[in-house]
Amino acid sequence: SSGINAEYGGGPCLNMLLGIGLASTISILKHKRPLELKLSGSLVISSAFLMFTICSHIVAVPLMNFRVRRWYGFYVFALYGCFMVVALLNVTGVFTINGS
């Protein structure tokens, strides 16, 4: 109970779930059509790195018998570094990734 309260009960997570979710649901019901989202390149990059990181955690942590080793910490920092480099290159215009 306290874990659920800590996750959803207070702070930004509850605000996002209720604010964006409720407003989106009302808009969909009111206009009878799905929302059209315009994705920026930064959002696409962030989402791709987040999904890759979560998937690697889901695979790697059970393979290590739920004991995270030091090398895995370095791996996570390396992922973060790669993300920062790609995001900065995209923002500065060295290369662009277009959203929808």
C-alpha positions as CSV (number, residue, x, y, z in Angstrom):
1,S,0.0,0.0,0.0
2,S,2.7,2.5,0.9
3,G,4.7,1.6,-2.3
4,I,1.7,2.3,-4.4
5,N,1.1,5.5,-2.5
6,A,4.7,6.6,-3.0
7,E,4.6,5.9,-6.7
8,Y,1.2,7.3,-7.6
9,G,0.0,9.1,-4.5
10,G,2.0,12.3,-4.6
11,G,4.2,14.2,-6.9
12,P,4.7,14.5,-10.6
13,C,3.6,11.0,-11.6
14,L,0.1,11.5,-10.3
15,N,-0.1,14.9,-11.9
16,M,0.9,13.6,-15.3
17,L,-1.4,10.5,-15.1
18,L,-4.4,12.6,-14.2
19,G,-3.6,15.8,-16.1
20,I,-2.6,14.4,-19.4
21,G,-4.7,11.2,-19.2
22,L,-7.9,12.8,-18.1
23,A,-7.6,15.7,-20.5
24,S,-6.8,13.3,-23.4
25,T,-9.7,11.0,-22.6
26,I,-12.2,13.9,-22.4
27,S,-10.9,15.3,-25.7
28,I,-11.3,11.9,-27.4
29,L,-14.8,11.4,-26.1
30,K,-15.8,15.0,-27.0
31,H,-14.4,15.0,-30.6
32,K,-15.0,11.3,-31.4
33,R,-11.6,11.0,-33.0
34,P,-8.1,10.1,-31.9
35,L,-5.6,12.7,-30.9
36,E,-3.1,13.8,-33.4
37,L,0.4,14.0,-31.8
38,K,3.3,15.8,-33.4
39,L,6.5,14.3,-32.2
40,S,9.7,16.2,-32.1
41,G,13.1,14.6,-32.9
42,S,14.2,15.0,-29.3
43,L,11.1,13.1,-28.1
44,V,11.8,10.3,-30.6
45,I,15.4,10.0,-29.5
46,S,14.5,10.1,-25.8
47,S,11.8,7.4,-26.3
48,A,14.1,5.1,-28.3
49,F,16.9,5.3,-25.7
50,L,14.4,4.8,-22.9
51,M,12.9,1.7,-24.5
52,F,16.3,0.3,-25.3
53,T,17.5,0.9,-21.7
54,I,14.4,-0.7,-20.2
55,C,14.6,-3.7,-22.5
56,S,18.3,-4.2,-21.6
57,H,17.4,-4.0,-17.9
58,I,14.6,-6.5,-18.3
59,V,17.0,-9.0,-20.0
60,A,20.3,-8.4,-18.1
61,V,19.2,-8.1,-14.5
62,P,17.5,-11.6,-14.3
63,L,20.5,-13.1,-16.1
64,M,22.7,-11.7,-13.4
65,N,20.4,-13.3,-10.7
66,F,19.2,-9.9,-9.7
67,R,22.7,-8.9,-8.4
68,V,23.8,-5.9,-10.4
69,R,27.5,-5.9,-11.0
70,R,29.9,-3.0,-11.2
71,W,30.3,-3.4,-15.0
72,Y,26.6,-3.0,-15.4
73,G,26.8,0.4,-13.8
74,F,29.4,1.4,-16.3
75,Y,27.2,0.1,-19.1
76,V,24.3,2.3,-17.9
77,F,26.6,5.3,-17.7
78,A,27.8,4.6,-21.2
79,L,24.2,4.4,-22.4
80,Y,23.5,7.7,-20.8
81,G,26.6,9.2,-22.4
82,C,25.6,7.9,-25.9
83,F,22.1,9.4,-25.3
84,M,23.5,12.8,-24.4
85,V,25.8,12.9,-27.4
86,V,23.0,11.9,-29.8
87,A,20.6,14.3,-28.2
88,L,23.1,17.2,-28.3
89,L,24.0,16.5,-31.9
90,N,20.3,16.5,-32.8
91,V,19.7,19.8,-31.0
92,T,22.7,21.6,-32.4
93,G,21.7,20.5,-35.9
94,V,24.7,18.3,-36.8
95,F,22.1,15.8,-37.8
96,T,18.3,15.8,-37.4
97,I,15.8,13.2,-36.6
98,N,12.4,14.3,-37.7
99,G,9.3,13.3,-35.7
100,S,5.9,12.8,-37.2
